[in-house]
Amino acid sequence: MTSYASAASQIQAFISYDHATDDDLQFVEPLHISLVKMIKATHGRDVQIFRDKTGIRWGDPFQDAIKSGLTGASVLFVIATVAYLESENCRDEFNTFLNAANASGSKDLKRLILPIMPINAPKVFNVDAEDTIAREIAKIQYEQIEDAVLDGPGSPTWKHAMVRLAHRFVEVVEAAEAAIAESSTAELKPASPKKGLAATGTSSDHDNDEEDSEDDRGIMDAILDIHDDLAEVTNLAENMTANMTAVTTAASSVRLDNVSDPRELGVKLRTIAAKMSGPSSALGEEGAQMRDRVNKIDVSLRRMIMIQVELDNQPKLMKDLQEISDNLQVINGVDEQMEALLNSMRQAELASSAVRRSLQPMRSGLTAFRDAARIIKQWGPQMVDDIY
């Protein structure tokens, strides 16, 4: 489980970045080194930053090491680039950290995601962006360091940017630490005497029964919520399959063979685009709903795991997680079907902007669905070890 340091303790952090951008700009390692030194110099705080090239020992399984470093991180630095949004590993790192923060129930912990933008891309990262991670990054408010990256490590611009990042880093960490300390203090305060009880007396058996039932109801409500959400995931997967069939039907409803006149071809392609537009839009919406629903389940599962582990109820927890994993076989293959369908439309998209526009929602839906599918693959008994 993630532990949050006291003011005198070392802070854990993780840098999530895509290698393609760093191969071009070569700034992540200098950023890593500069941040550690600047945070120490400006605030006297020690920080250990995990980065895949430095945090993995020879022979360590790559994904396990990444997951271990991410799970133990109190702060997530996100190197926000267009290529970041295109990387499945980066998207998984972001979603895992965000869901873990949401599961904690503390808004302050969500602030411990610190986006850094090495190349300014306001048209990509904005609150109205189609991509959910791009929207989240824009809402968090990223730090833009393009001038520092272009001037290079060691330049005055770079040093000023590192000081700014160090100040923001410590500001959000200390705000989260204060919120956690306040929450812990509140939990330690003696409970107020219950209505109908003497201030110095003990509760009756009836009152104990009420307390137990409240606890049980809380756990059961979480389980029922997960059950309902899982049913909706199944419905969404079935609807997506039906809408893919509708796209295929629309694409094959107009014959394109033996068309020699470019104008006639253009008319037919626009007709196909119009017929595909409805089911494509539905697939975009269903993919987004699938992603949102799966993220909601992931947060609920993390909370349930915390409760069950605290209750020392691992056997039942393991069984529940295995059943959840087994019941989601319906989603297998949906993303491959969508990708195959989109690939089959490549030539038509190249020939017609109308076809390209009509299929754009479906492409967005595929990205969202794949985010969801990769989260689902993490569910199962192993999830307990990943969290704790």
Secondary structure as GFF3:
##gff-version 3
##sequence-region A 1 388
A	DSSP	beta_strand	11	16	.	.	.	ID=ss1
A	DSSP	alpha_helix	19	25	.	.	.	ID=ss2
A	DSSP	alpha_helix	28	43	.	.	.	ID=ss3
A	DSSP	beta_strand	47	50	.	.	.	ID=ss4
A	DSSP	alpha_helix	52	55	.	.	.	ID=ss5
A	DSSP	alpha_helix	62	71	.	.	.	ID=ss6
A	DSSP	beta_strand	75	79	.	.	.	ID=ss7
A	DSSP	alpha_helix	82	86	.	.	.	ID=ss8
A	DSSP	alpha_helix	88	104	.	.	.	ID=ss9
A	DSSP	alpha_helix	107	110	.	.	.	ID=ss10
A	DSSP	beta_strand	113	117	.	.	.	ID=ss11
A	DSSP	alpha_helix	132	140	.	.	.	ID=ss12
A	DSSP	beta_strand	143	144	.	.	.	ID=ss13
A	DSSP	alpha_helix	146	151	.	.	.	ID=ss14
A	DSSP	alpha_helix	156	188	.	.	.	ID=ss15
A	DSSP	alpha_helix	205	252	.	.	.	ID=ss16
A	DSSP	alpha_helix	262	310	.	.	.	ID=ss17
A	DSSP	alpha_helix	314	326	.	.	.	ID=ss18
A	DSSP	three_ten_helix	329	331	.	.	.	ID=ss19
A	DSSP	alpha_helix	334	344	.	.	.	ID=ss20
A	DSSP	alpha_helix	346	351	.	.	.	ID=ss21
A	DSSP	alpha_helix	353	376	.	.	.	ID=ss22
A	DSSP	alpha_helix	382	387	.	.	.	ID=ss23
###
